């Protein structure tokens, strides 16, 4: 099984709400999500976030949500720790991906 893991914090400091800001009539996080859905080798899509807006958009798009703990969602938190948390969360639910493709919610230029 190959999964796409979108990552995005709810509380951006540099540009508030950058992960959900509207770009061409879609929230920014929709672009990597749509590319993951179009990818032929991705079996499932998850998002790791603490942001309510991101959670709502993800659920509307059929993306599975991993709630990121507050201590991993601070401006000084390390991205790798959020990824490790997501991998542990998946393992606790007996999901063992062979490949994890990490997509950033604030990047709209991914391709399938």
Residue pairs with C-beta under 8 A, 6 or more apart in sequence:
1 43
1 44
1 95
1 96
1 97
1 98
2 41
2 42
2 43
2 97
2 98
2 99
2 100
2 101
3 42
3 43
3 44
3 45
3 46
3 90
3 95
3 97
3 99
3 100
3 101
4 32
4 36
4 39
4 42
4 44
4 45
4 46
4 100
4 101
4 102
4 103
5 46
5 47
5 48
5 83
5 86
5 100
5 101
5 102
5 103
6 29
6 32
6 33
6 36
6 45
6 46
6 47
6 48
6 49
6 58
6 63
6 103
6 104
6 105
7 47
7 48
7 49
7 79
7 82
7 83
7 86
7 102
7 103
7 104
7 105
8 19
8 29
8 47
8 48
8 49
8 51
8 54
8 104
8 105
8 106
9 19
9 49
9 50
9 51
9 68
9 73
9 77
10 19
10 49
10 50
10 51
10 52
10 53
10 54
10 73
11 50
11 51
11 73
11 75
12 18
12 19
12 106
13 75
15 21
17 53
18 28
18 106
19 27
19 28
19 29
19 49
19 51
19 53
19 54
19 105
19 106
20 27
20 28
20 29
20 51
20 53
20 54
20 57
21 27
21 28
22 28
23 31
23 108
27 53
27 57
28 105
28 106
28 108
29 47
29 54
29 57
29 58
29 105
29 106
30 57
30 61
31 107
31 108
31 109
31 110
32 103
32 104
32 105
32 107
32 108
32 110
33 45
33 47
33 58
33 61
33 63
33 103
35 103
35 110
35 111
35 112
36 42
36 45
36 101
36 103
36 110
36 112
37 45
37 61
38 112
39 101
39 112
40 112
41 99
42 101
44 64
44 95
45 62
45 63
45 64
46 63
46 64
46 65
46 66
46 86
46 90
47 54
47 55
47 58
47 63
47 64
47 65
47 66
47 105
48 66
48 68
48 82
48 83
48 85
48 86
49 55
49 58
49 65
49 66
49 67
49 68
49 73
49 105
50 67
50 68
50 69
50 70
50 72
50 73
54 105
55 65
55 67
58 64
58 65
59 65
66 85
66 86
66 89
66 90
68 82
68 85
68 86
69 85
71 77
72 81
72 82
72 85
73 82
83 100
83 102
87 100
90 96
90 97
103 110
